[in-house]
Amino acid sequence: MRGLRVQMVLQGNPRIATVVLGAYDLRHRESSRQTFSIRSIRKNGYHPREHLNDLLLLQLEGEDNFTSSVALVLRP
């Protein structure tokens, strides 16, 4: 249920969260770290009982830079 609560909060106000890419440990400021606000969230029809559609598509404020620490993840 934690994922559902996060989704509901973010849909109400996506700007309250940030996305961090390229960081191994959030406690340290790494040079590969990229931080973005969330512009919008695409609803996906999440079903908590059946654990279906448990990924969200986020549109970020700004563009990320692909590096050795930031790359695309291919979905099956």
C-alpha positions as CSV (number, residue, x, y, z in Angstrom):
1,M,0.0,0.0,0.0
2,R,2.9,2.4,0.4
3,G,3.3,2.7,-3.4
4,L,-0.4,3.6,-3.6
5,R,-0.1,6.4,-1.0
6,V,3.0,7.8,-2.8
7,Q,1.1,7.8,-6.1
8,M,-1.9,9.6,-4.6
9,V,0.2,12.2,-2.9
10,L,2.3,12.9,-6.1
11,Q,-0.8,13.1,-8.2
12,G,-2.2,15.8,-5.9
13,N,1.0,17.8,-6.1
14,P,3.9,16.4,-8.1
15,R,6.2,19.3,-7.2
16,I,6.5,18.0,-3.6
17,A,8.9,15.3,-4.7
18,T,12.2,15.3,-6.5
19,V,13.8,12.6,-8.7
20,V,17.5,11.9,-8.2
21,L,19.4,10.1,-11.0
22,G,23.0,8.9,-11.1
23,A,23.5,8.7,-7.3
24,Y,24.6,5.6,-5.5
25,D,24.1,7.0,-2.0
26,L,21.7,9.9,-1.4
27,R,23.6,10.9,1.7
28,H,26.6,12.0,-0.4
29,R,26.9,14.6,-3.1
30,E,28.3,12.7,-6.0
31,S,29.4,14.4,-9.2
32,S,27.2,12.1,-11.2
33,R,24.1,13.2,-9.4
34,Q,21.2,14.8,-11.3
35,T,18.2,16.2,-9.5
36,F,14.9,17.1,-11.0
37,S,11.4,18.3,-10.0
38,I,8.4,16.4,-11.4
39,R,6.4,18.2,-14.0
40,S,3.6,15.7,-14.4
41,I,2.7,12.1,-13.6
42,R,0.9,9.8,-16.1
43,K,-1.9,7.7,-14.4
44,N,-1.6,4.0,-15.0
45,G,-4.6,2.3,-13.4
46,Y,-2.7,0.8,-10.4
47,H,-4.4,-2.3,-8.9
48,P,-3.0,-2.7,-5.3
49,R,-4.7,-6.1,-4.8
50,E,-3.3,-7.7,-7.9
51,H,-0.1,-5.6,-8.0
52,L,-0.8,-4.6,-11.7
53,N,0.5,-1.4,-13.3
54,D,2.9,-0.6,-10.4
55,L,5.1,1.7,-12.5
56,L,4.5,5.4,-13.0
57,L,5.7,7.5,-15.9
58,L,7.1,10.8,-14.7
59,Q,7.8,13.9,-16.8
60,L,10.7,15.7,-15.3
61,E,11.4,19.5,-15.3
62,G,14.5,19.6,-17.5
63,E,16.4,17.0,-19.4
64,D,18.7,14.3,-18.0
65,N,22.1,13.6,-19.3
66,F,22.9,10.0,-20.1
67,T,26.3,9.1,-18.5
68,S,27.9,5.9,-17.2
69,S,25.8,6.4,-14.1
70,V,22.5,7.3,-15.9
71,A,21.1,5.0,-18.6
72,L,17.8,3.7,-19.9
73,V,16.2,0.7,-18.4
74,L,14.6,-1.7,-20.8
75,R,11.2,-3.1,-19.8
76,P,10.3,-6.7,-20.7
